[in-house]
C-alpha cells in the first residue's frame, strides 16, 4: 500500500508543478527556482469503505440493512471489514 501511495504522491506533485508553471507563464512571473516534491513516505491516516444502502418500501424513508453490515467491526470509531 505504501508504494502505491508514494507513487500517487509523486504524480500529484508533478501535476501541481505543471499547474504552477502554467499560472506563472500566464501571469508573466519568473519561473526560475520553482520546484515541487512529494514528501514520502506518505502517512495513510485511514481508508473509507462505502456500502450501498437498502431502500425501504415507503417513499422518502431509507434504512441500512443489517445484513449488509455483517462482517464489519468498529475500531477506534471507524468501521473496518473483518
N, C-alpha and C positions, 0 to 999 in steps of 0.2 A: 504494500500500500504506500510506503514511503517513497519508493522510486516513481510511482505514478504521480503522486502529489508534487514531488520535486520537478518532474518533467512538465507538469501543468504550470507550475510557478514560473519556470523558465519561459514557457510560451507566453504567459501573461506579461512577463517583464518585457519581452520583445514587442508585444502589441502596444504596451504603454510607451516604450521608447519611440516606436513609429508614430504614435499619436502626438507625442511631444514634438517630434521633428516636424510633423505637418503643421501644428499650431505655430511653431516658431518660424517656419518658412512662410506661412500665410501672413504673419504679423510683421515680417521683416526683421525679427530679432535674431541675433547671432546664435549659431548652433554649436560653437566650439565648447568642448568640455562637457557635453551632455552625455550622461550615461545612466542606465537603469540596470539593476541586477536583483535577482531573486535572492531572498535571504533563506538559505536552506541549511539544515533540513526543516521542512515545513512542520509547524505544530498543528496537528489534527485534533481539534477540540471535540468533535462529535460527528455523528452521522445520523441523518433522519431517514426513517423508513415510512413511506406513505402507504397506508392501506385504504382500499376503497370502502366507502360507507354504503351499507344497505339502506334502501329507502322503504319507509313504512307505506302501507296501502292507503293511508289517509293523506290527502294532498297537504303540502305545507309542513309535514312532520317528517323527521328522519331520526334514525337511531343507529347506533353501532351494534351490529350483530355480534353477540358474544362469541360465536363460532369463528369469526374472522380474527379474534384476538387470541385464539388458542396458540400456545407456543410462544407467547410474548410475556416477558417478565420486566419488572421495573427495577432499574439500577440507578441509584443516585438521582432519582427524579426523572430519568429518561427511560423510555420503553425500548427494550432490545429484544430481538428474536432469540429464542432459546435453542 
